Amino acid sequence: MTVSQNARSGEFIALFRHRLEESLGCVTALTLDLGNENGTPIDILVFATDHPAGSGS
């Protein structure tokens, strides 16, 4: 069974967010997909914070 690059990337990002929340105690871990003018994905930004102001509430 082969895993697509998108699925592998999604699983890696989910694991990374989980580790930020569980291991470092981050209250919030959000992702933002960055793309170019054509909508082609070029990067993923991960924002993590343990401060209540960063959670948007």
PDB file of N, CA, C, O and CB in Angstrom:
ATOM      1  N   MET A   1       0.842  -1.181   0.000  1.00  0.00           N
ATOM      2  CA  MET A   1       0.000   0.000   0.000  1.00  0.00           C
ATOM      3  C   MET A   1       0.885   1.240   0.000  1.00  0.00           C
ATOM      4  O   MET A   1       1.797   1.357   0.819  1.00  0.00           O
ATOM      5  CB  MET A   1      -0.957   0.000   1.218  1.00  0.00           C
ATOM      6  N   THR A   2       0.620   2.150  -0.903  1.00  0.00           N
ATOM      7  CA  THR A   2       1.369   3.393  -0.938  1.00  0.00           C
ATOM      8  C   THR A   2       0.530   4.515  -0.348  1.00  0.00           C
ATOM      9  O   THR A   2      -0.694   4.536  -0.476  1.00  0.00           O
ATOM     10  CB  THR A   2       1.796   3.732  -2.374  1.00  0.00           C
ATOM     11  N   VAL A   3       1.198   5.420   0.282  1.00  0.00           N
ATOM     12  CA  VAL A   3       0.535   6.568   0.892  1.00  0.00           C
ATOM     13  C   VAL A   3       0.902   7.798   0.073  1.00  0.00           C
ATOM     14  O   VAL A   3       2.074   8.026  -0.228  1.00  0.00           O
ATOM     15  CB  VAL A   3       0.945   6.742   2.403  1.00  0.00           C
ATOM     16  N   SER A   4      -0.097   8.583  -0.283  1.00  0.00           N
ATOM     17  CA  SER A   4       0.171   9.766  -1.093  1.00  0.00           C
ATOM     18  C   SER A   4       0.966  10.792  -0.279  1.00  0.00           C
ATOM     19  O   SER A   4       0.964  10.774   0.952  1.00  0.00           O
ATOM     20  CB  SER A   4      -1.153  10.387  -1.604  1.00  0.00           C
ATOM     21  N   GLN A   5       1.637  11.672  -0.996  1.00  0.00           N
ATOM     22  CA  GLN A   5       2.430  12.703  -0.337  1.00  0.00           C
ATOM     23  C   GLN A   5       1.539  13.618   0.496  1.00  0.00           C
ATOM     24  O   GLN A   5       1.937  14.038   1.583  1.00  0.00           O
ATOM     25  CB  GLN A   5       3.213  13.521  -1.372  1.00  0.00           C
ATOM     26  N   ASN A   6       0.345  13.932   0.008  1.00  0.00           N
ATOM     27  CA  ASN A   6      -0.580  14.788   0.761  1.00  0.00           C
ATOM     28  C   ASN A   6      -1.011  14.126   2.064  1.00  0.00           C
ATOM     29  O   ASN A   6      -1.059  14.781   3.104  1.00  0.00           O
ATOM     30  CB  ASN A   6      -1.814  15.119  -0.088  1.00  0.00           C
ATOM     31  N   ALA A   7      -1.322  12.838   2.017  1.00  0.00           N
ATOM     32  CA  ALA A   7      -1.728  12.120   3.225  1.00  0.00           C
ATOM     33  C   ALA A   7      -0.579  12.041   4.220  1.00  0.00           C
ATOM     34  O   ALA A   7      -0.776  12.222   5.421  1.00  0.00           O
ATOM     35  CB  ALA A   7      -2.220  10.710   2.873  1.00  0.00           C
ATOM     36  N   ARG A   8       0.610  11.772   3.723  1.00  0.00           N
ATOM     37  CA  ARG A   8       1.792  11.682   4.587  1.00  0.00           C
ATOM     38  C   ARG A   8       2.071  13.034   5.243  1.00  0.00           C
ATOM     39  O   ARG A   8       2.376  13.102   6.434  1.00  0.00           O
ATOM     40  CB  ARG A   8       3.029  11.210   3.778  1.00  0.00           C
ATOM     41  N   SER A   9       1.967  14.101   4.465  1.00  0.00           N
ATOM     42  CA  SER A   9       2.185  15.442   4.986  1.00  0.00           C
ATOM     43  C   SER A   9       1.142  15.795   6.046  1.00  0.00           C
ATOM     44  O   SER A   9       1.475  16.363   7.086  1.00  0.00           O
ATOM     45  CB  SER A   9       2.151  16.465   3.848  1.00  0.00           C
ATOM     46  N   GLY A  10      -0.121  15.455   5.776  1.00  0.00           N
ATOM     47  CA  GLY A  10      -1.193  15.724   6.731  1.00  0.00           C
ATOM     48  C   GLY A  10      -0.999  14.994   8.045  1.00  0.00           C
ATOM     49  O   GLY A  10      -1.240  15.554   9.114  1.00  0.00           O
ATOM     50  N   GLU A  11      -0.562  13.743   7.968  1.00  0.00           N
ATOM     51  CA  GLU A  11      -0.305  12.966   9.187  1.00  0.00           C
ATOM     52  C   GLU A  11       0.869  13.537   9.976  1.00  0.00           C
ATOM     53  O   GLU A  11       0.835  13.586  11.206  1.00  0.00           O
ATOM     54  CB  GLU A  11      -0.031  11.501   8.835  1.00  0.00           C
ATOM     55  N   PHE A  12       1.903  13.967   9.263  1.00  0.00           N
ATOM     56  CA  PHE A  12       3.061  14.561   9.931  1.00  0.00           C
ATOM     57  C   PHE A  12       2.675  15.847  10.658  1.00  0.00           C
ATOM     58  O   PHE A  12       3.084  16.063  11.799  1.00  0.00           O
ATOM     59  CB  PHE A  12       4.175  14.844   8.917  1.00  0.00           C
ATOM     60  N   ILE A  13       1.890  16.699  10.001  1.00  0.00           N
ATOM     61  CA  ILE A  13       1.455  17.954  10.621  1.00  0.00           C
ATOM     62  C   ILE A  13       0.559  17.677  11.824  1.00  0.00           C
ATOM     63  O   ILE A  13       0.685  18.347  12.848  1.00  0.00           O
ATOM     64  CB  ILE A  13       0.713  18.835   9.597  1.00  0.00           C
ATOM     65  N   ALA A  14      -0.341  16.704  11.720  1.00  0.00           N
ATOM     66  CA  ALA A  14      -1.208  16.338  12.850  1.00  0.00           C
ATOM     67  C   ALA A  14      -0.376  15.848  14.030  1.00  0.00           C
ATOM     68  O   ALA A  14      -0.657  16.207  15.174  1.00  0.00           O
ATOM     69  CB  ALA A  14      -2.221  15.251  12.429  1.00  0.00           C
ATOM     70  N   LEU A  15       0.638  15.037  13.768  1.00  0.00           N
ATOM     71  CA  LEU A  15       1.521  14.563  14.834  1.00  0.00           C
ATOM     72  C   LEU A  15       2.290  15.720  15.458  1.00  0.00           C
ATOM     73  O   LEU A  15       2.427  15.790  16.680  1.00  0.00           O
ATOM     74  CB  LEU A  15       2.497  13.511  14.295  1.00  0.00           C
ATOM     75  N   PHE A  16       2.791  16.625  14.627  1.00  0.00           N
ATOM     76  CA  PHE A  16       3.533  17.785  15.111  1.00  0.00           C
ATOM     77  C   PHE A  16       2.652  18.642  16.022  1.00  0.00           C
ATOM     78  O   PHE A  16       3.087  19.045  17.100  1.00  0.00           O
ATOM     79  CB  PHE A  16       4.058  18.624  13.927  1.00  0.00           C
ATOM     80  N   ARG A  17       1.409  18.926  15.596  1.00  0.00           N
ATOM     81  CA  ARG A  17       0.487  19.702  16.429  1.00  0.00           C
ATOM     82  C   ARG A  17       0.189  18.987  17.738  1.00  0.00           C
ATOM     83  O   ARG A  17       0.160  19.618  18.795  1.00  0.00           O
ATOM     84  CB  ARG A  17      -0.815  19.970  15.676  1.00  0.00           C
ATOM     85  N   HIS A  18      -0.034  17.671  17.680  1.00  0.00           N
ATOM     86  CA  HIS A  18      -0.310  16.895  18.884  1.00  0.00           C
ATOM     87  C   HIS A  18       0.853  16.989  19.867  1.00  0.00           C
ATOM     88  O   HIS A  18       0.645  17.165  21.068  1.00  0.00           O
ATOM     89  CB  HIS A  18      -0.586  15.429  18.527  1.00  0.00           C
ATOM     90  N   ARG A  19       2.075  16.872  19.355  1.00  0.00           N
ATOM     91  CA  ARG A  19       3.252  16.961  20.220  1.00  0.00           C
ATOM     92  C   ARG A  19       3.380  18.353  20.842  1.00  0.00           C
ATOM     93  O   ARG A  19       3.761  18.476  22.006  1.00  0.00           O
ATOM     94  CB  ARG A  19       4.520  16.621  19.427  1.00  0.00           C
ATOM     95  N   LEU A  20       3.069  19.390  20.083  1.00  0.00           N
ATOM     96  CA  LEU A  20       3.116  20.745  20.636  1.00  0.00           C
ATOM     97  C   LEU A  20       2.111  20.901  21.764  1.00  0.00           C
ATOM     98  O   LEU A  20       2.421  21.482  22.804  1.00  0.00           O
ATOM     99  CB  LEU A  20       2.845  21.786  19.543  1.00  0.00           C
ATOM    100  N   GLU A  21       0.910  20.383  21.560  1.00  0.00           N
ATOM    101  CA  GLU A  21      -0.137  20.517  22.573  1.00  0.00           C
ATOM    102  C   GLU A  21       0.131  19.641  23.795  1.00  0.00           C
ATOM    103  O   GLU A  21      -0.026  20.100  24.926  1.00  0.00           O
ATOM    104  CB  GLU A  21      -1.490  20.163  21.974  1.00  0.00           C
ATOM    105  N   GLU A  22       0.528  18.406  23.586  1.00  0.00           N
ATOM    106  CA  GLU A  22       0.696  17.464  24.698  1.00  0.00           C
ATOM    107  C   GLU A  22       2.041  17.598  25.405  1.00  0.00           C
ATOM    108  O   GLU A  22       2.087  17.632  26.635  1.00  0.00           O
ATOM    109  CB  GLU A  22       0.539  16.054  24.195  1.00  0.00           C
ATOM    110  N   SER A  23       3.116  17.672  24.664  1.00  0.00           N
ATOM    111  CA  SER A  23       4.449  17.688  25.276  1.00  0.00           C
ATOM    112  C   SER A  23       4.838  19.056  25.814  1.00  0.00           C
ATOM    113  O   SER A  23       5.454  19.157  26.875  1.00  0.00           O
ATOM    114  CB  SER A  23       5.478  17.236  24.273  1.00  0.00           C
ATOM    115  N   LEU A  24       4.481  20.106  25.087  1.00  0.00           N
ATOM    116  CA  LEU A  24       4.881  21.449  25.496  1.00  0.00           C
ATOM    117  C   LEU A  24       3.766  22.213  26.188  1.00  0.00           C
ATOM    118  O   LEU A  24       3.992  23.315  26.688  1.00  0.00           O
ATOM    119  CB  LEU A  24       5.352  22.226  24.304  1.00  0.00           C
ATOM    120  N   GLY A  25       2.571  21.650  26.224  1.00  0.00           N
ATOM    121  CA  GLY A  25       1.459  22.282  26.918  1.00  0.00           C
ATOM    122  C   GLY A  25       0.854  23.471  26.186  1.00  0.00           C
ATOM    123  O   GLY A  25       0.265  24.349  26.816  1.00  0.00           O
ATOM    124  N   CYS A  26       0.990  23.510  24.881  1.00  0.00           N
ATOM    125  CA  CYS A  26       0.388  24.600  24.113  1.00  0.00           C
ATOM    126  C   CYS A  26      -1.128  24.499  24.186  1.00  0.00           C
ATOM    127  O   CYS A  26      -1.701  23.425  24.000  1.00  0.00           O
ATOM    128  CB  CYS A  26       0.864  24.570  22.639  1.00  0.00           C
ATOM    129  N   VAL A  27      -1.763  25.617  24.455  1.00  0.00           N
ATOM    130  CA  VAL A  27      -3.217  25.657  24.517  1.00  0.00           C
ATOM    131  C   VAL A  27      -3.801  25.579  23.114  1.00  0.00           C
ATOM    132  O   VAL A  27      -4.838  24.952  22.898  1.00  0.00           O
ATOM    133  CB  VAL A  27      -3.698  26.932  25.231  1.00  0.00           C
ATOM    134  N   THR A  28      -3.134  26.215  22.170  1.00  0.00           N
ATOM    135  CA  THR A  28      -3.622  26.302  20.803  1.00  0.00           C
ATOM    136  C   THR A  28      -2.508  25.954  19.834  1.00  0.00           C
ATOM    137  O   THR A  28      -1.379  26.419  19.987  1.00  0.00           O
ATOM    138  CB  THR A  28      -4.174  27.703  20.507  1.00  0.00           C
ATOM    139  N   ALA A  29      -2.817  25.142  18.844  1.00  0.00           N
ATOM    140  CA  ALA A  29      -1.903  24.859  17.738  1.00  0.00           C
ATOM    141  C   ALA A  29      -2.729  24.873  16.461  1.00  0.00           C
ATOM    142  O   ALA A  29      -3.588  24.014  16.256  1.00  0.00           O
ATOM    143  CB  ALA A  29      -1.157  23.478  17.929  1.00  0.00           C
ATOM    144  N   LEU A  30      -2.466  25.846  15.611  1.00  0.00           N
ATOM    145  CA  LEU A  30      -3.224  26.031  14.376  1.00  0.00           C
ATOM    146  C   LEU A  30      -2.310  25.892  13.174  1.00  0.00           C
ATOM    147  O   LEU A  30      -1.106  26.127  13.274  1.00  0.00           O
ATOM    148  CB  LEU A  30      -3.921  27.401  14.361  1.00  0.00           C
ATOM    149  N   THR A  31      -2.869  25.514  12.049  1.00  0.00           N
ATOM    150  CA  THR A  31      -2.086  25.443  10.819  1.00  0.00           C
ATOM    151  C   THR A  31      -2.693  26.361   9.776  1.00  0.00           C
ATOM    152  O   THR A  31      -3.901  26.599   9.755  1.00  0.00           O
ATOM    153  CB  THR A  31      -2.015  23.995  10.291  1.00  0.00           C
ATOM    154  N   LEU A  32      -1.831  26.869   8.914  1.00  0.00           N
ATOM    155  CA  LEU A  32      -2.253  27.717   7.810  1.00  0.00           C
ATOM    156  C   LEU A  32      -1.513  27.254   6.569  1.00  0.00           C
ATOM    157  O   LEU A  32      -0.283  27.285   6.523  1.00  0.00           O
ATOM    158  CB  LEU A  32      -1.983  29.231   8.105  1.00  0.00           C
ATOM    159  N   ASP A  33      -2.265  26.823   5.562  1.00  0.00           N
ATOM    160  CA  ASP A  33      -1.659  26.407   4.300  1.00  0.00           C
ATOM    161  C   ASP A  33      -1.348  27.646   3.474  1.00  0.00           C
ATOM    162  O   ASP A  33      -2.223  28.475   3.226  1.00  0.00           O
ATOM    163  CB  ASP A  33      -2.594  25.438   3.518  1.00  0.00           C
ATOM    164  N   LEU A  34      -0.105  27.762   3.053  1.00  0.00           N
ATOM    165  CA  LEU A  34       0.328  28.902   2.254  1.00  0.00           C
ATOM    166  C   LEU A  34       0.482  28.470   0.809  1.00  0.00           C
ATOM    167  O   LEU A  34       1.006  27.393   0.523  1.00  0.00           O
ATOM    168  CB  LEU A  34       1.652  29.491   2.792  1.00  0.00           C
ATOM    169  N   GLY A  35       0.024  29.315  -0.096  1.00  0.00           N
ATOM    170  CA  GLY A  35       0.117  28.997  -1.510  1.00  0.00           C
ATOM    171  C   GLY A  35       0.573  30.202  -2.313  1.00  0.00           C
ATOM    172  O   GLY A  35       0.648  31.320  -1.802  1.00  0.00           O
ATOM    173  N   ASN A  36       0.874  29.955  -3.571  1.00  0.00           N
ATOM    174  CA  ASN A  36       1.270  31.044  -4.449  1.00  0.00           C
ATOM    175  C   ASN A  36       0.047  31.644  -5.134  1.00  0.00           C
ATOM    176  O   ASN A  36      -1.085  31.307  -4.787  1.00  0.00           O
ATOM    177  CB  ASN A  36       2.283  30.553  -5.492  1.00  0.00           C
ATOM    178  N   GLU A  37       0.266  32.534  -6.108  1.00  0.00           N
ATOM    179  CA  GLU A  37      -0.840  33.219  -6.788  1.00  0.00           C
ATOM    180  C   GLU A  37      -1.772  32.249  -7.502  1.00  0.00           C
ATOM    181  O   GLU A  37      -2.954  32.545  -7.675  1.00  0.00           O
ATOM    182  CB  GLU A  37      -0.295  34.223  -7.786  1.00  0.00           C
ATOM    183  N   ASN A  38      -1.262  31.105  -7.915  1.00  0.00           N
ATOM    184  CA  ASN A  38      -2.059  30.115  -8.641  1.00  0.00           C
ATOM    185  C   ASN A  38      -2.800  29.156  -7.722  1.00  0.00           C
ATOM    186  O   ASN A  38      -3.542  28.292  -8.188  1.00  0.00           O
ATOM    187  CB  ASN A  38      -1.174  29.330  -9.568  1.00  0.00           C
ATOM    188  N   GLY A  39      -2.599  29.308  -6.410  1.00  0.00           N
ATOM    189  CA  GLY A  39      -3.236  28.411  -5.450  1.00  0.00           C
ATOM    190  C   GLY A  39      -2.470  27.130  -5.203  1.00  0.00           C
ATOM    191  O   GLY A  39      -2.953  26.234  -4.511  1.00  0.00           O
ATOM    192  N   THR A  40      -1.271  27.040  -5.769  1.00  0.00           N
ATOM    193  CA  THR A  40      -0.444  25.851  -5.549  1.00  0.00           C
ATOM    194  C   THR A  40       0.146  25.900  -4.146  1.00  0.00           C
ATOM    195  O   THR A  40       0.787  26.890  -3.790  1.00  0.00           O
ATOM    196  CB  THR A  40       0.686  25.751  -6.616  1.00  0.00           C
ATOM    197  N   PRO A  41      -0.051  24.859  -3.336  1.00  0.00           N
ATOM    198  CA  PRO A  41       0.501  24.861  -1.984  1.00  0.00           C
ATOM    199  C   PRO A  41       2.032  24.897  -2.021  1.00  0.00           C
ATOM    200  O   PRO A  41       2.671  24.160  -2.772  1.00  0.00           O
ATOM    201  CB  PRO A  41       0.014  23.624  -1.204  1.00  0.00           C
ATOM    202  N   ILE A  42       2.600  25.773  -1.187  1.00  0.00           N
ATOM    203  CA  ILE A  42       4.056  25.859  -1.133  1.00  0.00           C
ATOM    204  C   ILE A  42       4.616  25.634   0.263  1.00  0.00           C
ATOM    205  O   ILE A  42       5.791  25.299   0.410  1.00  0.00           O
ATOM    206  CB  ILE A  42       4.504  27.196  -1.639  1.00  0.00           C
ATOM    207  N   ASP A  43       3.785  25.815   1.296  1.00  0.00           N
ATOM    208  CA  ASP A  43       4.285  25.633   2.658  1.00  0.00           C
ATOM    209  C   ASP A  43       3.118  25.536   3.630  1.00  0.00           C
ATOM    210  O   ASP A  43       1.975  25.826   3.277  1.00  0.00           O
ATOM    211  CB  ASP A  43       5.227  26.792   3.058  1.00  0.00           C
ATOM    212  N   ILE A  44       3.417  25.127   4.849  1.00  0.00           N
ATOM    213  CA  ILE A  44       2.421  25.069   5.920  1.00  0.00           C
ATOM    214  C   ILE A  44       3.003  25.781   7.127  1.00  0.00           C
ATOM    215  O   ILE A  44       4.101  25.451   7.577  1.00  0.00           O
ATOM    216  CB  ILE A  44       2.027  23.588   6.269  1.00  0.00           C
ATOM    217  N   LEU A  45       2.279  26.747   7.649  1.00  0.00           N
ATOM    218  CA  LEU A  45       2.683  27.489   8.832  1.00  0.00           C
ATOM    219  C   LEU A  45       1.968  26.881  10.033  1.00  0.00           C
ATOM    220  O   LEU A  45       0.755  26.676  10.000  1.00  0.00           O
ATOM    221  CB  LEU A  45       2.362  29.014   8.687  1.00  0.00           C
ATOM    222  N   VAL A  46       2.716  26.595  11.088  1.00  0.00           N
ATOM    223  CA  VAL A  46       2.125  26.089  12.326  1.00  0.00           C
ATOM    224  C   VAL A  46       2.306  27.155  13.395  1.00  0.00           C
ATOM    225  O   VAL A  46       3.428  27.566  13.689  1.00  0.00           O
ATOM    226  CB  VAL A  46       2.776  24.727  12.765  1.00  0.00           C
ATOM    227  N   PHE A  47       1.195  27.600  13.975  1.00  0.00           N
ATOM    228  CA  PHE A  47       1.192  28.583  15.044  1.00  0.00           C
ATOM    229  C   PHE A  47       0.816  27.862  16.336  1.00  0.00           C
ATOM    230  O   PHE A  47      -0.216  27.194  16.394  1.00  0.00           O
ATOM    231  CB  PHE A  47       0.206  29.764  14.735  1.00  0.00           C
ATOM    232  N   ALA A  48       1.640  27.994  17.364  1.00  0.00           N
ATOM    233  CA  ALA A  48       1.352  27.346  18.642  1.00  0.00           C
ATOM    234  C   ALA A  48       1.635  28.334  19.771  1.00  0.00           C
ATOM    235  O   ALA A  48       2.622  29.069  19.741  1.00  0.00           O
ATOM    236  CB  ALA A  48       2.197  26.042  18.817  1.00  0.00           C
ATOM    237  N   THR A  49       0.750  28.336  20.763  1.00  0.00           N
ATOM    238  CA  THR A  49       0.924  29.216  21.898  1.00  0.00           C
ATOM    239  C   THR A  49       0.308  28.609  23.143  1.00  0.00           C
ATOM    240  O   THR A  49      -0.617  27.802  23.065  1.00  0.00           O
ATOM    241  CB  THR A  49       0.315  30.578  21.615  1.00  0.00           C
ATOM    242  N   ASP A  50       0.830  29.005  24.286  1.00  0.00           N
ATOM    243  CA  ASP A  50       0.224  28.609  25.547  1.00  0.00           C
ATOM    244  C   ASP A  50      -0.443  29.817  26.230  1.00  0.00           C
ATOM    245  O   ASP A  50      -0.911  29.719  27.364  1.00  0.00           O
ATOM    246  CB  ASP A  50       1.285  27.979  26.476  1.00  0.00           C
ATOM    247  N   HIS A  51      -0.475  30.934  25.533  1.00  0.00           N
ATOM    248  CA  HIS A  51      -1.080  32.148  26.078  1.00  0.00           C
ATOM    249  C   HIS A  51      -2.548  32.210  25.682  1.00  0.00           C
ATOM    250  O   HIS A  51      -2.879  31.940  24.527  1.00  0.00           O
ATOM    251  CB  HIS A  51      -0.331  33.409  25.586  1.00  0.00           C
ATOM    252  N   PRO A  52      -3.444  32.563  26.615  1.00  0.00           N
ATOM    253  CA  PRO A  52      -4.870  32.621  26.305  1.00  0.00           C
ATOM    254  C   PRO A  52      -5.217  33.587  25.176  1.00  0.00           C
ATOM    255  O   PRO A  52      -6.184  33.349  24.452  1.00  0.00           O
ATOM    256  CB  PRO A  52      -5.628  33.007  27.532  1.00  0.00           C
ATOM    257  N   ALA A  53      -4.467  34.659  25.006  1.00  0.00           N
ATOM    258  CA  ALA A  53      -4.751  35.623  23.954  1.00  0.00           C
ATOM    259  C   ALA A  53      -4.561  35.004  22.566  1.00  0.00           C
ATOM    260  O   ALA A  53      -5.209  35.432  21.611  1.00  0.00           O
ATOM    261  CB  ALA A  53      -3.856  36.853  24.110  1.00  0.00           C
ATOM    262  N   GLY A  54      -3.709  34.035  22.445  1.00  0.00           N
ATOM    263  CA  GLY A  54      -3.448  33.404  21.161  1.00  0.00           C
ATOM    264  C   GLY A  54      -4.526  32.447  20.725  1.00  0.00           C
ATOM    265  O   GLY A  54      -4.568  32.047  19.562  1.00  0.00           O
ATOM    266  N   SER A  55      -5.403  32.070  21.640  1.00  0.00           N
ATOM    267  CA  SER A  55      -6.456  31.105  21.292  1.00  0.00           C
ATOM    268  C   SER A  55      -7.651  31.777  20.634  1.00  0.00           C
ATOM    269  O   SER A  55      -8.551  31.096  20.143  1.00  0.00           O
ATOM    270  CB  SER A  55      -6.916  30.355  22.535  1.00  0.00           C
ATOM    271  N   GLY A  56      -7.670  33.099  20.617  1.00  0.00           N
ATOM    272  CA  GLY A  56      -8.771  33.818  19.979  1.00  0.00           C
ATOM    273  C   GLY A  56      -9.979  34.006  20.862  1.00  0.00           C
ATOM    274  O   GLY A  56     -11.001  34.520  20.407  1.00  0.00           O
ATOM    275  N   SER A  57      -9.888  33.597  22.134  1.00  0.00           N
ATOM    276  CA  SER A  57     -11.048  33.775  23.020  1.00  0.00           C
ATOM    277  C   SER A  57     -10.883  34.970  23.927  1.00  0.00           C
ATOM    278  O   SER A  57     -11.768  35.259  24.733  1.00  0.00           O
ATOM    279  CB  SER A  57     -11.274  32.532  23.857  1.00  0.00           C
TER     280      SER A  57
END
